[in-house]
């Protein structure tokens, strides 16, 4: 082959039979194991000063795969060698599906072990780098097609952006444009930037708006104005670009918190924070500034901020290029925006997002996702004939929380029984809906500890609006059911049974009680997620549950939580400062370290009543079990048995122990948790431990 551009390509690469592979690809005749193009791909694995453009292109991708891949090749594999194969892009690329109507196949090049026998999605997920970028081949002269990789333009094309939005508004129906988005468009107290005049105006019903989600910069200057007009020269690069994009997409009004909320007016700040769910969910579109460290970076491809270069090579009618990282994967693993608590909520609440990364722009709504580097809606001949309810193409940035089928758990299992659902099962399903995003929220960072609940208010309000509603007491979920009061105890136990993840170093946020995740910085998960079926899975060892308000008043759990349902206050104002209950206090004599290694022993050797711990990926209260036992024996700490969680279909039966530090009298603070596996083969141990627990003295605890 000869190059159509002044790139040098070595003889070995010129001899690759790409034409044959392209023909097989277009006819969908490529076998699952692909087509071997080169029996010896070692030259691609250690390129140093090669002048060959294709060698360098494949080497750069290979090196990134090795750096970030979960695949670790054994020495015997390395000694066996590697081959270069051509695969079907539609079959194996992440986020595209070969059965998508009108999809056009492409060729994907990959370096694989010579002795690799199985090629499936798992192999490519493990073998590819975490950003899921590929080297692909497409015909240079062919018209682009649906799901066919294409050259990413240097500048963002607002016309394509408008096409994405029009497709969503006109074709996706109530999923993306339901009555909850249209009714009562204006948000009380909201102000908007007029992108034509740069004046800030009160929001009106006739003023549809675009919202900006971004990471604040270091500047403490919020809004310079002259005669009520924002000063262009004082705006950050991302703000300027967002105004440009808003106008280019055909909109006039833009909401940016820094300018549309008077940051020096505490009452206005508090009021608008409580309305974040409305501001983002009712916005026509949210522009996400996911590139760079903060707002000073700009939106790549809009004005001064350039996109990262895409590697492209033209060879005799074939374009070979690096697709660049999949933008959703790139944002998740690379973007500062994705790590922040406020922006997590903003993205989740938005019904449409147009997201700017360093490489390209992509769009996602409730039904579809599009990106500049992949042929999309512009190649759909008659989009009105497409069944958009079955489309769901692409990788979604918020895939764990968006578009989940209402009839399935997050793990894909059905949550209805014989097409019907009891109140109990419905509550369990909604608890899942609560656990899933809140667990992710706790992985995000916040500048101020006092924002621990504020940054989740919008999300909590959305969860409270579902049926049945899931409200919260200081961030922990509950369902205010009048008819089924017997469910309060089990689901309060579920709410309290959370653990920090093993990899984090939890830090107290003193503004909130210790018993809620909001009182700690660090990722958490609930032990009953994702297999909670109903309250039958929950056996609480708590009685006399009461809530203490800031004024010292005690209310039964039923009365206190019912008050939350009838109150019009924002969810985070359920101001319980303490929880009172009785529960068994386990004796230190039940704990045993099964080792002669003394202080060198770890938590794996600790048993409780003969049962092993179940602390995989869970944080232990101390680094050493001996430190824990010492504090338990001297009375500084206590171990409360809160209950048992069981999922028979998944062979899970775990006892949740809350570790507390006594503060005087019955008052204590949470310092950690332990989980015991009580599904051992020796059933007698389980019976003995459970019987011992019920026979143990029950202690009154005031948990703060």
N, C-alpha and C positions, 0 to 999 in steps of 0.2 A: 504493500500500500504506500501511497505517497501522501504527505501531509498537505492540507489545504491552507495551513497557516505556518509561519516560520518556526515550528517546533521541531527539534531533533528527536527522532524515534529510532531506537536501535533495531538492528536486523532481526533479533529474536522477537521483538514485539511486532514488527512488521509482518512476520511470518504467522502470527496468530490468525486462525480462520474465524474471524469475527463475522464474516458474511454468512457462513453456514449457521452459526449460532443465532444470528439475527433472523434468518428465515425460519428456523425451528421455533424461535420465540414468538414470532408473529402468527404462526399457525398453531400455537399452543401445543407443540409437539415436543417441547423440551422435557426430558424425563425428570423425575423427582430428584435424582442424584446429579442433575445438571449435565453439562457437556465438558469434558476435559479439554482445555485449550493448550495447556503446557504441562508436560509430565514433571518438569523440574522448575518449581517456582522459587527456588532459593535466592535468585537474584533480586527478588522483590523484598526480601526480608532483611537485607543488610546494605541497602543502598547508602553510599556516603557522598561521593562526588560525581554520580552518574549524570550525564547530560540528557539522558532519555526522559522525555516528558511523561510517558506512560509508566515507566519504571518508578519514577518519583511519585506519580499520582497514586499508584497502588501501594508503594511503600509508606506514604504518609497515612493512608487509611489503616494499613496493617499495624503500624506503630501505635496509632491511637487505640486500635482494638486491644492490643496487648496491654496498654497502660490502664484501660478502664474496664476490660472484659472480666466477666466472672469465670471465663474459661481459662484454666491453667493447664498447659500442656506438659505432660510427663516427659522426662528425658528420652524414654524409648520412642515417644511420638516425634520429638525433635530429631532424633537420629534417623527415623524412618523417612522423613522428608515431607515436603508439601507440594501440592499441585494447584494450578490455576484452573478454576471451573467457571462456566457461565450458567447462571440460574435464571429462572423466571422471576422477574421483579414482582409481579402480582401474586405469585405463590408465597413468597417468603418475606417481602419487605413489610416492616411493621406499619400498621395503620392503613393498609390498602387491602382490598378484598377482590379476588378474581371474579366473584359473581356479581359485582357491582354493574348495573346496566350501562352498556356502552364503554366499559373499561378497555383501554388499549395497553397491551402488554409491552414490556421493555426487557432489556437484557441486564442482568446484574452480575458483576464480576466478583469472585470471592476466592481467597486463598485458604485452602483447607488441608488438613492432614491427609497424607497419601492413603493411610489405612482407615479413614473414616468411612463407615458403612451406612450409617443412618443419617438422613438429612430430613429434618422436620423443623417445625417452628421453634421447638425447644433448643435445637442446635443453633439456630440463627440468633435466637434471643441471647444465648450464652456466648456465642462466638462474636457477635457484633458488639461494638462499643456502646456505652450507655446512651449515647445520643442518637443511635440508629441512623447513621449516615452511610451511604453506599456509593460505589463507583458503578455507573450505569452507562449503557450504550443505547442511543436512539438514532433513528434515521435523520440525517441533517436536513433533508428537503421535505420530509413528511410534515403534514399539518399536525399540530399538537392534538392530544386526545385526553379523554377523561382518565385520570390517574396515571398519566404518562409524565415522567420527570421532564422538566423544562428549565431553560436558562433563567436564572433569577435576574430581573432588571435592576439597574443601578438605583432607580428611583421608584418610590411607591406610586402606583397607578390608582388615582382616586376613582377612575371610571370602573376599574375592576372591583374596588371596594364597594362602590354603589351597587354593582351587580350582586355581590354577596348579600348585601342588606336587602335589596329588592327580592331576591330569592327567598330570604327568610320571611319577610313581611307578607309577601303575596302567596307563597306556596306552603308554608309550614303550619298554617292554621292556628288553633288556640294554644298549641304547645309553646309557641314563641310570642304570641300576640293576644293572649287571653284577656278576658274582661278585667282581671285583677291588675293588668298593666294599663288598661285604657281608662277605667273609671277613676274619677277624681284625680286627674293628671297632676294638678298642682300640689306641691308639698307645702304645708303651712310654714311660713317663715323663710322659705327658700329664696335665695338670690342667685342670679345667673349673669355670666359675662356675655355681653352682646359682642360677638366676634367681628361685627362690621364697624362698631364705634369704639369698642373697648370700654364702654361704660358698664357698670354693675347695676342691674335692674331687679326689682322684685319679680319673682316668677309668677306667670299668669297661665290660665288654662290654654291659651292660644300659643304657648311658647314651648314646643317640644325641645328637649335638650339632650346633649351628649355629656357624659361624665368622664373625668380623667382619673385613672388609678396610677399612682406613681410613688416613688420613695422620696421623701423630703430631703433636701440638701442641708448643709450645715448652717446656712444663713438664717438668722432670727428675724430678718425683715420680712414682713408678711405682705404689705400692700402699699406701694407708693402710688399716689393719685394726684392728678392736677385737674381741677375743675370737675371732679367726679369721674375722671377718666384714668384707667390704668396706664402706667408708663411702660411702653414697649421695651425700652432699653433696660429696665430693671427686672424684666422677666427672665426666668431660666430658659435654657435651650428647649427642654421638654415642653414647657408651657407654651412657648412661641410656636413650636411645631404642632402641638395639639390644636391650637387655634387655627393654624393653616389647614390641618387635616379636617377639622370640623367644617370649615368653609368649603373645602374641596369636595366633601361628601354631600354637600347641599344643605347643611344645617347652619343655624345662625347662633344658637345659644349653647354655652358650655358651662358646666359646673366643675369648679376646682375648689376643694375645701379651703386652701390657703387664702383665696380671694373672696369666696362666697360666704364664708363664715367669719365674723369679726372675732379674731383670735384674742382680743383683749376684753371681750364681753363674755364673762363666764356663763351667764344665763343663756346667751345665744349659742355658745359652744355646746353646752349640755343639751339644749333643746334639739339642735340639729344632729348631734350624735345619736340621739334616740330615734331619729328619723332616717338613719342611714339605709335601712332596708328599703324605704320608699324611694329615696334619692337614686339608688343604683338600680333597683328593680324596675322602676318606671322610666328610667332613661332610655331613649331610643337605642343607645349604643354606649358602651364603655371603651374608651381608648386606654390600653394598658401599655405603660412605658416600662417594658421588661428588660431593656438594654441598659448596660452601664450600672454604676453603683448608686446613682441618685438622679435627681431631676436636671442636673447640670449637663448630663451626657447628650440629651436630645433623642429624637426619634430617627433612627437610621433610615436613610432613603428619602427624607422629607426636605431637608434644606442643607445645612452644613455638615451634619454627621453622616459620614459615608458608611456603607455596608462593608462587611468583611468580604474579601474577594473570593469568588467561586472558581475552582480549578476546572478549566475547560480545554479540551483538546479535540481538534477536528482532523479526521483521517478519512479521506476518500469516500465521502458520502455518509460517514458515521460520526456522530458527536459523542465523545466520551467525556463524562464529567462527574465530579463529586457532587452529590445531591446536597451536601451540607447537612448539618444535624437536623433531625426532625424538630421543628420549633417547640412543640409541646414538651418533648423530652429535654431539650436544651434549657428551656425555662425552668423546668423542675429541678435539674441538677446544677445549673450554672447561674441562674438569675438571682440577684439580691432581692428583687421584687417578690419572688416566691417564698422567701424566708421570713417575711414580715407578717405580723399578726393582723394589722389593719388591712393590708392589701389582700391577704387571703380572703377575708370577709368580703371585700369589695368585688373581687373576681367571682366569688361564689354567688353573690346576690344578683349579678348582672345577667340579663337575659341574652344579650349579644355582646361579644367581646372582639375587638380588633387589636391584635397583640403585636407589638413591634419588638423584634429581637435584633441582635447584631447582624444576622444573616438575611432575614426576610420578615415579611409580615404574614400573619395568618388570622383567620376568622373562625369563630365557633359560636354556635347557638345551641338550642335544645335538640336540634335535629341533624345538623350537618357541620362539618368543618372543612375549610378551604385554606390553601396556602399558595403563595406565588410560585413556589418551586415545583408545583404539581398541577397538571391540567385539571380543571375543575368545571364549575358551572358554566363558564364561557364556552365549553365544548358540548354541553348538553343541548341537543337540537330542539327538543320539546319538553321543557321541564315540567309542564303542567300534567304530563302523563306519568311522571315519576311518583312512585309511592313513597313519599318522604317519611312516612311513619316507619318504613322498613329500611331506610337509607343508612342512617347512623354511620357514615363513613369517617374513618380517620381515628387518630389518637386524640383524645380530649385532654386538655390541660387539667381539668377538674374531673377526670373520668371516674374517680371513686365516689363522686357526689352528684353527678349529673346523669340524667337519662336512665337511672336504674328502673327496671320494670317494677311496677307496683305489686306484681304478684310474686316477686322473688326476693330472697335475702341477698345481701351483698356478695355472698359466696355462690349465688346462682340457684340455690335450692328454693322450691316453692314455699310460700308462707301461708297459703290457704289450705284448708282441709275439706276435701270434697266440694270445692267451689264456695265454701262458706267460711266465715271467720267469726270467732267469738270476740267479745270485748277484750278479754284477757289476751288473746292472740294479737289483736289489733294494737294493744298497748305495747306488747313485746316488739312488734314490727316498728312502731314509732320510736321505741327506745333505741333500736338499731339505727334509725335515721338520725337520732341525737348523737349516739356514740361515735358514729363514723366521722362526721366533720369536726366534732369537738376534739377527738383524739388527734386529728391532723392540726387543728388550731394550736394545741399545746406544743407542737414542734416548732412553732414560729417564735420569733423574737419580738420583744417590745422595748421601746426606749424607757418607758415609765412603768413601774410595777402597778401603779394605780389604774393603768389601762387594761389590766388583766381581764376584766369583764366588759369594760366599755368597748373594746375592740371587737367583741363578739355579740354586742347587743342586737345588731341587725340579723345575724344568724339565729340567735335565740328567739327573736320575734317571729321569724319565718317558721321555725319549728312549732311555735305556740299556735300558729294559725292553721295547722293541719288537723285532720280528724282521724282518730281522737287527738286532741292537743297534748303536747308535751311541754309543760311549763318547767320552771327551774327555781330551786332555792339556792341562791348564791352560786349558780353555775351547775348544780347537780339536778338531774332530771326527775320529774314525777308527773303522774297523770292524775288530774283532779276528778276522780270518778265518785259520784254521789252514791250510786247504787251498789258499788262493789268495794266497800270499805276494807274488806279483808285483803284486798290487793295492795293496800298502802304499805304494810310491813315488808312483804317480799320485794317490792320495787324500790323502797327506801334502802333496803340491803343492797340491791343491785347498784343503786346510785353511789353508795359509799364504798363499794368494793372495787376500787381502782388501784393500780400500781404504777410506779414510775418505771420507765424502760431502763434496761440494764446499762445502756451506753451513756446515760445522762448523769450529771451531778446536780441533784435537786437543790434549789435555793429557795428559802422562805420569802414569801411576799407578805409582810406583816400586816398589810392593810386588810387582808381577808383571813377568815378562819383557817385553821390548819387542816380541817377535814374536807375541804373542797380543793379541786385541782387549781382553782383560781388563786389559792393561797401559796402556790409554789410555781417557780420557773422550772420547766423541764417537761419533756414528753411523757405522757401517761397512756395507759389503756385500761379498759374495764375487763375484768376476768371473764365476764359472760358474753363478750363480743367475739365472734359474730354468730353464736349458736343459741341465743336465747329464744326459746319457743313460746313460753308462757310462764306464769308464776309458779307452775308446778315444777319448774327447774330450780326454784329458789327456796331454800329452807333457812329462814333467818333465826338466829339465836339472840334476838333482841326483843325486849318487851318494855312497855311503859314509855314509848317514844314520845318526847315532848320537844318543842322548840322554844328557845328563849330569845326574845326580841331585845333590841338595843335598850329599851326602857326597863329591862329585867322581868317583863311579864312572861309567864309560861303559858303555852297553849298546847293542847294535844295535837298530834300529827294531823289527825283528821280535820280539826278546826283550823289549824294554821294553814295547811295546804289548800283547803277549800276557800279560805280568805284570798289566797293568791289567784284563784280562778275568777272570783267576783271583783277583784280589784282592777282598776284601769291603769295601774302603775306599770312602768316598764319592768320587764322580767328581773333585771338585776337589783331592783329595789326591795326584793324579799329579804329583809335585813336581819335574818337570824344570825346571832353572834355565837350561839351555843346550841348543842343538841344534848338532851338528857335521855338516858335509857339505862336499863339493866341488862347485863350480859355476863356470861361466865368468864372468870379470870383464870387463865391457865397457870398452873404452878410451874416453876422453873425445873422441878424434878422430872417433868415429862420430857425435857430436852436432853439429848445425848449426842455426843460427838463420837462416832464409831471409828476411832483411829487411835493409834499409839504415837502418832506424830506430834502430839501436843500442839503447840502454837502454830505449827506450819499447816495444820489441817484447814480445809476450806469448808464452805457451806455445803458442798456436795456430801460431806460425811455427817451432816447434822440430821437427826431424825427426831420426830415428835410423837411420842406414844408408839414408836416402832415404824412410823410412816415417814417416807422420804419427802423432801420439799419438791415443789414444782415451780422452780424459780428461773427457768430458761427464759432469757430476755427480760427478766424482771429484776429490779434493783433491790438488793438486800439492805437492811437497816444500817449495817456497819460493814466495814471491809472484812473483818474477821468474826466468825461466830463466837469466839471466846470473849471479845469485847461486848457483844450483845448479851451473852449469858451472864457476864459479870454485872452488867447494869440491871439485868432481870433479877438476879439473886439479891443484890443489895437494895432492891425496892425502888431504884431510880426510875426504871421502866416497868411497864406492864404489858401483858399479852392478852388481848380480848378476842374471844371467839365470836365473830359476827354472824357466821352462817356457812351454809354449804351450797355450792352451785353444781348442778348436774345436767349433763346432756347425754341421754342414753344412746341416741343414734350416733353420737360421735365418741362414745366411750370416755366421757370426761366426768369426773367427780372430784371436786376440789373444795377444800375447807379454807376459808379466808380468815386470817388472823390479823387484827389491827394492832400495830405496835404503838404504844403511847408513852409519853413522859409525864409523870405526875407533877403537878404544879402546886399541890397542897390540897388537902381534903379530897373531895371527889373530882376535882378539876384536873384535866389532862389535855395535852396537845398531841396530835398525830405526828409521829416521826418516821413511820414507814409501814410496811406490810409484809407478811409471809403467806405463802399459799402452799397447802399440803395436798399431796396426791393421796386421796382416800379410796382409790379403786384397786388397791393391791389384791393379789390373788388370795392372800390370807385374810379372808373375810372377818375372822375373829378379831383381828387387830382393829379393824374399822368399828366393829360393834363395841369393843372395849373403849375405844377413844370417844365414840359418840356417847356411850353410857357414862363415861367419866365426866364428859363435858356437862351433861345434864345434871349429874350429881354434884358437880363443883359448886362452891358458893357463888351466888350471883351478886355482882357488885354494881352499885349505882355509880354512873359515870357522867360527868359534865364535860363534854368535849368542846373545846374552844379552838 
